[in-house]
């Protein structure tokens, strides 16, 4: 079997790709590769992805038909077996047997990065517990792609996966998230997208800023942003905008600015007449429990005034 991965020392330029199987005592173990595949545009196939799929002994696929179509496109004929949410625990023993014999396996989902709202977690979790090597072959991920072009804050985000399909449970979850200040990200289907937007309006307000990214990297890719109400109007006026696969992103709630008490302000000012500002802020924070940095910022503002 061709080696698939090589480790690079810090500071060295990465070279092409190979991953040695792992020695375990007097036997050699195979490796499980978690391989991201394109979410639509097949030009996103990477050399490393193609090389890995061509050189493992077999591929664990969420849907073997879809994976064989991809393999045909990239000129690979590696055997596949099914690994989906209904059989992944039963397939674990088979995967362990293959790896113990030195056979490496690639894990793929229908599109994007496996385990991200897709099967594979129980397998990866158990294999790592058993000491097998699990190697990522990174690539496309729909929610990361959507976040990168959404124009919403990306320094902090919360990926929810799929919201509950039933309205009552969906509304309850959205209300729980309504005060979350990080950008929130969900996957949604075409037949629920409008209902999802309506529930966001109820739970978070009709003016909450939302972005819906539809059919990413595909022919009819669309990224729409605005208030929840404005997006509902767009969907109502153009039925095409309700078709396909969606990533929904919600701007986080505004953080409530903490207000210093008058007692805290007064003590800080009096102490600052005799002590450096940072020291005055520290003592005041200890007395009243306010944040030291907030008190110090207040003192700086008073000095500027």
C-alpha positions as a LaTeX table, in Angstrom:
\begin{tabular}{lrrr}
\hline
Residue & $x$ (\AA) & $y$ (\AA) & $z$ (\AA) \\
\hline
Unk1 & 0.00 & 0.00 & 0.00 \\
Unk2 & 1.23 & 3.50 & $-0.83$ \\
Unk3 & 2.03 & 5.65 & 2.20 \\
Unk4 & $-0.39$ & 8.52 & 2.62 \\
Unk5 & 0.95 & 11.12 & 5.00 \\
Unk6 & 4.20 & 12.67 & 6.12 \\
Unk7 & 4.78 & 14.77 & 9.20 \\
Unk8 & 6.59 & 18.09 & 8.74 \\
Unk9 & 8.82 & 19.73 & 11.28 \\
Unk10 & 7.93 & 23.29 & 12.24 \\
Unk11 & 9.30 & 25.76 & 9.71 \\
Unk12 & 9.56 & 23.27 & 6.85 \\
Unk13 & 7.48 & 23.63 & 3.72 \\
Unk14 & 4.88 & 20.89 & 3.32 \\
Unk15 & 5.59 & 18.41 & 0.57 \\
Unk16 & 3.32 & 15.91 & $-1.16$ \\
Unk17 & 1.56 & 13.78 & 1.09 \\
Unk18 & 1.98 & 10.40 & 2.48 \\
Unk19 & 0.79 & 8.83 & 5.66 \\
Unk20 & 2.62 & 5.89 & 7.10 \\
Unk21 & 0.63 & 3.15 & 8.74 \\
Unk22 & 1.28 & 2.94 & 12.45 \\
Unk23 & 3.47 & 0.32 & 14.08 \\
Unk24 & 1.98 & $-1.28$ & 17.18 \\
Unk25 & 4.40 & $-3.76$ & 18.75 \\
Unk26 & 5.16 & $-6.42$ & 16.17 \\
Unk27 & 2.16 & $-5.66$ & 13.96 \\
Unk28 & 1.23 & $-2.76$ & 11.76 \\
Unk29 & $-2.09$ & $-0.96$ & 12.14 \\
Unk30 & $-3.99$ & 0.80 & 9.46 \\
Unk31 & $-5.15$ & 4.41 & 9.72 \\
Unk32 & $-8.63$ & 5.91 & 9.55 \\
Unk33 & $-8.64$ & 9.03 & 7.35 \\
Unk34 & $-11.50$ & 11.45 & 7.87 \\
Unk35 & $-11.78$ & 12.93 & 4.40 \\
Unk36 & $-13.70$ & 16.09 & 3.48 \\
Unk37 & $-15.28$ & 16.01 & 0.02 \\
Unk38 & $-16.76$ & 18.83 & $-2.11$ \\
Unk39 & $-20.11$ & 20.27 & $-1.05$ \\
Unk40 & $-21.07$ & 20.96 & $-4.66$ \\
Unk41 & $-18.35$ & 22.18 & $-6.97$ \\
Unk42 & $-16.14$ & 19.26 & $-7.97$ \\
Unk43 & $-13.28$ & 21.64 & $-8.74$ \\
Unk44 & $-12.84$ & 21.73 & $-4.95$ \\
Unk45 & $-11.35$ & 18.21 & $-5.06$ \\
Unk46 & $-7.85$ & 18.46 & $-3.60$ \\
Unk47 & $-4.82$ & 16.46 & $-4.66$ \\
Unk48 & $-4.52$ & 15.09 & $-1.13$ \\
Unk49 & $-8.17$ & 14.01 & $-1.09$ \\
Unk50 & $-7.81$ & 12.19 & $-4.42$ \\
Unk51 & $-4.50$ & 10.61 & $-3.36$ \\
Unk52 & $-5.96$ & 9.39 & $-0.05$ \\
Unk53 & $-9.10$ & 7.89 & $-1.59$ \\
Unk54 & $-7.02$ & 6.15 & $-4.24$ \\
Unk55 & $-4.57$ & 4.57 & $-1.80$ \\
Unk56 & $-6.64$ & 3.32 & 1.13 \\
Unk57 & $-7.91$ & $-0.27$ & 0.97 \\
Unk58 & $-11.54$ & 0.71 & 1.33 \\
Unk59 & $-13.86$ & 3.70 & 1.85 \\
Unk60 & $-16.59$ & 4.00 & 4.49 \\
Unk61 & $-19.30$ & 6.06 & 2.78 \\
Unk62 & $-22.53$ & 7.56 & 4.08 \\
Unk63 & $-24.15$ & 6.80 & 0.70 \\
Unk64 & $-22.10$ & 4.45 & $-1.48$ \\
Unk65 & $-23.93$ & 5.55 & $-4.64$ \\
Unk66 & $-22.99$ & 9.19 & $-4.19$ \\
Unk67 & $-19.44$ & 8.31 & $-3.23$ \\
Unk68 & $-19.00$ & 6.02 & $-6.25$ \\
Unk69 & $-20.17$ & 8.87 & $-8.47$ \\
Unk70 & $-17.48$ & 11.11 & $-6.96$ \\
Unk71 & $-14.85$ & 8.37 & $-7.29$ \\
Unk72 & $-15.76$ & 7.87 & $-10.94$ \\
Unk73 & $-15.31$ & 11.60 & $-11.55$ \\
Unk74 & $-11.80$ & 11.63 & $-10.05$ \\
Unk75 & $-10.72$ & 8.32 & $-11.58$ \\
Unk76 & $-10.60$ & 6.23 & $-8.39$ \\
Unk77 & $-12.00$ & 2.68 & $-8.02$ \\
Unk78 & $-11.41$ & 1.92 & $-4.33$ \\
Unk79 & $-14.08$ & $-0.42$ & $-2.86$ \\
Unk80 & $-16.76$ & 1.20 & $-0.68$ \\
Unk81 & $-18.96$ & 0.01 & 2.15 \\
Unk82 & $-21.84$ & 1.86 & 3.80 \\
Unk83 & $-21.43$ & 3.67 & 7.10 \\
Unk84 & $-24.45$ & 5.76 & 8.06 \\
Unk85 & $-26.30$ & 6.81 & 11.20 \\
Unk86 & $-28.24$ & 3.53 & 11.42 \\
Unk87 & $-25.30$ & 1.12 & 11.17 \\
Unk88 & $-22.15$ & 2.90 & 12.30 \\
Unk89 & $-21.98$ & 1.20 & 15.69 \\
Unk90 & $-22.49$ & $-2.22$ & 14.09 \\
Unk91 & $-19.71$ & $-1.50$ & 11.57 \\
Unk92 & $-17.18$ & $-0.65$ & 14.26 \\
Unk93 & $-15.98$ & $-4.25$ & 14.76 \\
Unk94 & $-15.46$ & $-4.62$ & 11.01 \\
Unk95 & $-13.45$ & $-1.39$ & 10.86 \\
Unk96 & $-11.31$ & $-2.48$ & 13.82 \\
Unk97 & $-10.60$ & $-5.81$ & 12.11 \\
Unk98 & $-9.51$ & $-4.04$ & 8.93 \\
Unk99 & $-7.25$ & $-1.62$ & 10.76 \\
Unk100 & $-5.73$ & $-4.44$ & 12.83 \\
Unk101 & $-4.80$ & $-6.20$ & 9.58 \\
Unk102 & $-2.96$ & $-3.07$ & 8.43 \\
Unk103 & $-5.70$ & $-1.94$ & 6.04 \\
Unk104 & $-6.37$ & 1.81 & 6.03 \\
Unk105 & $-9.86$ & 3.22 & 5.57 \\
Unk106 & $-11.17$ & 6.60 & 4.42 \\
Unk107 & $-14.34$ & 7.90 & 6.05 \\
Unk108 & $-16.45$ & 10.21 & 3.86 \\
Unk109 & $-19.93$ & 11.70 & 4.12 \\
Unk110 & $-22.22$ & 12.64 & 1.25 \\
Unk111 & $-20.64$ & 16.10 & 1.08 \\
Unk112 & $-18.33$ & 18.25 & 3.17 \\
Unk113 & $-16.52$ & 17.28 & 6.35 \\
Unk114 & $-17.60$ & 14.03 & 8.05 \\
Unk115 & $-19.00$ & 14.21 & 11.60 \\
Unk116 & $-20.21$ & 17.82 & 11.09 \\
Unk117 & $-23.95$ & 17.02 & 11.33 \\
Unk118 & $-23.04$ & 13.78 & 9.56 \\
Unk119 & $-22.26$ & 10.20 & 10.73 \\
Unk120 & $-18.91$ & 9.09 & 12.10 \\
Unk121 & $-18.62$ & 10.33 & 15.68 \\
Unk122 & $-19.07$ & 6.94 & 17.44 \\
Unk123 & $-16.49$ & 5.36 & 15.14 \\
Unk124 & $-13.87$ & 8.08 & 15.59 \\
Unk125 & $-14.50$ & 8.23 & 19.34 \\
Unk126 & $-14.08$ & 4.48 & 19.83 \\
Unk127 & $-11.08$ & 4.14 & 17.51 \\
Unk128 & $-9.21$ & 6.86 & 19.39 \\
Unk129 & $-10.03$ & 5.13 & 22.70 \\
Unk130 & $-8.63$ & 1.89 & 21.25 \\
Unk131 & $-5.42$ & 3.64 & 20.25 \\
Unk132 & $-5.87$ & 3.72 & 16.48 \\
Unk133 & $-4.58$ & 6.67 & 14.51 \\
Unk134 & $-7.23$ & 8.97 & 13.04 \\
Unk135 & $-5.98$ & 11.51 & 10.48 \\
Unk136 & $-7.93$ & 14.48 & 9.07 \\
Unk137 & $-7.84$ & 15.27 & 5.37 \\
Unk138 & $-9.44$ & 18.72 & 5.54 \\
Unk139 & $-11.52$ & 20.44 & 2.92 \\
Unk140 & $-14.98$ & 21.87 & 2.37 \\
Unk141 & $-17.39$ & 22.52 & 5.24 \\
Unk142 & $-20.67$ & 24.27 & 4.44 \\
Unk143 & $-21.09$ & 26.25 & 7.66 \\
Unk144 & $-17.49$ & 27.55 & 7.58 \\
Unk145 & $-17.90$ & 28.56 & 3.94 \\
Unk146 & $-21.15$ & 30.37 & 4.77 \\
Unk147 & $-19.64$ & 32.18 & 7.76 \\
Unk148 & $-16.69$ & 33.37 & 5.68 \\
Unk149 & $-18.95$ & 35.26 & 3.24 \\
Unk150 & $-21.83$ & 36.23 & 5.55 \\
Unk151 & $-20.51$ & 39.57 & 6.71 \\
Unk152 & $-21.50$ & 38.65 & 10.27 \\
Unk153 & $-19.00$ & 38.63 & 13.15 \\
Unk154 & $-16.78$ & 35.56 & 12.83 \\
Unk155 & $-14.56$ & 35.94 & 15.91 \\
Unk156 & $-17.11$ & 34.03 & 18.01 \\
Unk157 & $-19.75$ & 31.69 & 16.64 \\
Unk158 & $-22.03$ & 28.91 & 17.81 \\
Unk159 & $-22.75$ & 26.01 & 15.46 \\
Unk160 & $-26.04$ & 24.35 & 16.37 \\
Unk161 & $-26.29$ & 21.89 & 13.48 \\
Unk162 & $-29.96$ & 21.18 & 12.73 \\
Unk163 & $-32.70$ & 22.78 & 14.78 \\
Unk164 & $-35.58$ & 20.52 & 15.93 \\
Unk165 & $-37.98$ & 19.72 & 13.10 \\
Unk166 & $-41.13$ & 20.27 & 15.21 \\
Unk167 & $-42.13$ & 23.89 & 15.62 \\
Unk168 & $-42.65$ & 23.84 & 19.38 \\
Unk169 & $-39.21$ & 22.43 & 20.09 \\
Unk170 & $-37.64$ & 24.69 & 17.46 \\
Unk171 & $-39.16$ & 27.83 & 19.00 \\
Unk172 & $-38.06$ & 26.74 & 22.47 \\
Unk173 & $-34.46$ & 26.28 & 21.31 \\
Unk174 & $-34.41$ & 29.59 & 19.45 \\
Unk175 & $-35.69$ & 31.42 & 22.53 \\
Unk176 & $-32.92$ & 29.80 & 24.59 \\
Unk177 & $-30.39$ & 31.14 & 22.09 \\
Unk178 & $-31.95$ & 34.59 & 21.73 \\
Unk179 & $-29.54$ & 36.23 & 24.21 \\
Unk180 & $-26.42$ & 34.51 & 22.83 \\
Unk181 & $-23.99$ & 37.23 & 21.67 \\
Unk182 & $-22.00$ & 35.02 & 19.27 \\
Unk183 & $-23.07$ & 34.48 & 15.66 \\
Unk184 & $-25.34$ & 31.42 & 15.53 \\
Unk185 & $-25.25$ & 28.95 & 12.65 \\
Unk186 & $-27.73$ & 26.24 & 11.62 \\
Unk187 & $-28.39$ & 23.90 & 8.74 \\
Unk188 & $-31.90$ & 23.91 & 7.32 \\
Unk189 & $-33.85$ & 22.12 & 4.61 \\
Unk190 & $-35.86$ & 23.65 & 1.77 \\
Unk191 & $-39.24$ & 22.56 & 3.14 \\
Unk192 & $-38.58$ & 24.17 & 6.54 \\
Unk193 & $-36.62$ & 27.30 & 5.67 \\
Unk194 & $-39.58$ & 29.70 & 5.69 \\
Unk195 & $-41.00$ & 28.27 & 8.93 \\
Unk196 & $-37.55$ & 28.54 & 10.46 \\
Unk197 & $-37.33$ & 32.25 & 9.58 \\
Unk198 & $-40.81$ & 32.86 & 11.02 \\
Unk199 & $-39.76$ & 31.19 & 14.27 \\
Unk200 & $-36.58$ & 33.29 & 14.43 \\
Unk201 & $-38.76$ & 36.41 & 14.10 \\
Unk202 & $-40.97$ & 35.24 & 16.99 \\
Unk203 & $-38.08$ & 34.19 & 19.25 \\
Unk204 & $-35.56$ & 36.94 & 18.48 \\
Unk205 & $-37.52$ & 39.78 & 16.89 \\
Unk206 & $-38.41$ & 40.57 & 13.29 \\
Unk207 & $-35.46$ & 42.96 & 12.92 \\
Unk208 & $-32.75$ & 40.50 & 13.97 \\
Unk209 & $-30.11$ & 40.33 & 11.22 \\
Unk210 & $-29.97$ & 36.98 & 9.45 \\
Unk211 & $-28.04$ & 35.58 & 6.48 \\
Unk212 & $-29.21$ & 32.55 & 4.49 \\
Unk213 & $-26.62$ & 30.86 & 2.28 \\
Unk214 & $-28.24$ & 28.57 & $-0.29$ \\
Unk215 & $-26.65$ & 25.88 & $-2.51$ \\
Unk216 & $-23.08$ & 26.90 & $-1.66$ \\
Unk217 & $-20.52$ & 26.27 & $-4.45$ \\
Unk218 & $-23.31$ & 25.01 & $-6.75$ \\
Unk219 & $-24.80$ & 26.58 & $-9.87$ \\
Unk220 & $-27.57$ & 28.47 & $-8.05$ \\
Unk221 & $-25.54$ & 29.61 & $-5.04$ \\
Unk222 & $-27.19$ & 32.57 & $-3.29$ \\
Unk223 & $-26.23$ & 34.46 & $-0.14$ \\
Unk224 & $-28.96$ & 36.78 & 1.16 \\
Unk225 & $-28.80$ & 38.98 & 4.24 \\
Unk226 & $-31.07$ & 41.41 & 6.07 \\
Unk227 & $-33.74$ & 41.47 & 8.74 \\
Unk228 & $-35.75$ & 38.29 & 9.24 \\
Unk229 & $-38.86$ & 39.96 & 7.84 \\
Unk230 & $-37.04$ & 41.15 & 4.70 \\
Unk231 & $-35.80$ & 37.62 & 4.01 \\
Unk232 & $-39.29$ & 36.17 & 4.43 \\
Unk233 & $-40.52$ & 38.70 & 1.87 \\
Unk234 & $-37.78$ & 37.63 & $-0.57$ \\
Unk235 & $-38.73$ & 33.97 & $-0.21$ \\
Unk236 & $-42.40$ & 34.81 & $-0.73$ \\
Unk237 & $-41.66$ & 36.80 & $-3.88$ \\
Unk238 & $-39.28$ & 34.26 & $-5.44$ \\
Unk239 & $-40.02$ & 30.57 & $-4.88$ \\
Unk240 & $-36.57$ & 29.62 & $-6.22$ \\
Unk241 & $-35.04$ & 31.10 & $-3.06$ \\
Unk242 & $-36.70$ & 28.35 & $-1.01$ \\
Unk243 & $-35.05$ & 25.54 & $-2.95$ \\
Unk244 & $-31.87$ & 23.66 & $-2.11$ \\
Unk245 & $-29.77$ & 23.26 & 1.01 \\
Unk246 & $-29.40$ & 26.14 & 3.45 \\
Unk247 & $-27.01$ & 27.46 & 6.04 \\
Unk248 & $-28.76$ & 29.98 & 8.31 \\
Unk249 & $-26.66$ & 32.48 & 10.26 \\
Unk250 & $-28.06$ & 34.80 & 12.93 \\
Unk251 & $-26.26$ & 37.85 & 14.25 \\
Unk252 & $-25.71$ & 37.54 & 17.98 \\
Unk253 & $-27.62$ & 39.61 & 20.51 \\
Unk254 & $-26.15$ & 42.94 & 21.52 \\
Unk255 & $-24.21$ & 42.65 & 24.73 \\
Unk256 & $-25.71$ & 44.61 & 27.60 \\
Unk257 & $-23.26$ & 47.26 & 28.76 \\
Unk258 & $-22.55$ & 46.92 & 32.44 \\
Unk259 & $-23.21$ & 50.11 & 34.41 \\
Unk260 & $-21.02$ & 51.15 & 37.31 \\
Unk261 & $-22.80$ & 52.13 & 40.49 \\
Unk262 & $-22.50$ & 55.70 & 41.74 \\
Unk263 & $-20.77$ & 54.40 & 44.86 \\
Unk264 & $-18.14$ & 52.67 & 42.74 \\
Unk265 & $-17.58$ & 55.78 & 40.63 \\
Unk266 & $-17.26$ & 58.04 & 43.67 \\
Unk267 & $-14.77$ & 55.79 & 45.48 \\
Unk268 & $-12.66$ & 55.34 & 42.35 \\
Unk269 & $-12.43$ & 59.12 & 41.81 \\
Unk270 & $-11.51$ & 59.79 & 45.45 \\
Unk271 & $-8.85$ & 57.08 & 45.45 \\
Unk272 & $-7.43$ & 58.28 & 42.12 \\
Unk273 & $-6.65$ & 61.66 & 43.77 \\
Unk274 & $-4.05$ & 59.86 & 45.89 \\
Unk275 & $-3.21$ & 56.67 & 43.96 \\
Unk276 & $-2.38$ & 55.66 & 40.37 \\
Unk277 & $-5.48$ & 54.92 & 38.32 \\
Unk278 & $-4.89$ & 51.18 & 38.08 \\
Unk279 & $-4.40$ & 50.87 & 41.82 \\
Unk280 & $-7.55$ & 52.91 & 42.49 \\
Unk281 & $-9.50$ & 50.72 & 40.10 \\
Unk282 & $-8.21$ & 47.54 & 41.73 \\
Unk283 & $-9.22$ & 48.62 & 45.24 \\
Unk284 & $-12.64$ & 49.83 & 44.09 \\
Unk285 & $-13.26$ & 46.53 & 42.28 \\
Unk286 & $-12.43$ & 44.61 & 45.45 \\
Unk287 & $-14.84$ & 46.73 & 47.49 \\
Unk288 & $-17.86$ & 46.71 & 45.15 \\
Unk289 & $-17.23$ & 43.65 & 42.95 \\
Unk290 & $-17.20$ & 45.59 & 39.69 \\
Unk291 & $-14.74$ & 44.84 & 36.90 \\
Unk292 & $-11.34$ & 46.46 & 37.41 \\
Unk293 & $-10.90$ & 47.27 & 33.70 \\
Unk294 & $-14.31$ & 48.93 & 33.53 \\
Unk295 & $-13.49$ & 51.13 & 36.53 \\
Unk296 & $-10.10$ & 52.05 & 35.08 \\
Unk297 & $-11.74$ & 52.94 & 31.75 \\
Unk298 & $-14.18$ & 55.19 & 33.62 \\
Unk299 & $-11.27$ & 56.98 & 35.33 \\
Unk300 & $-9.55$ & 57.53 & 31.97 \\
Unk301 & $-12.74$ & 59.03 & 30.55 \\
Unk302 & $-13.05$ & 61.36 & 33.55 \\
Unk303 & $-9.46$ & 62.53 & 33.06 \\
Unk304 & $-10.12$ & 63.25 & 29.39 \\
Unk305 & $-13.19$ & 65.27 & 30.32 \\
\hline
\end{tabular}
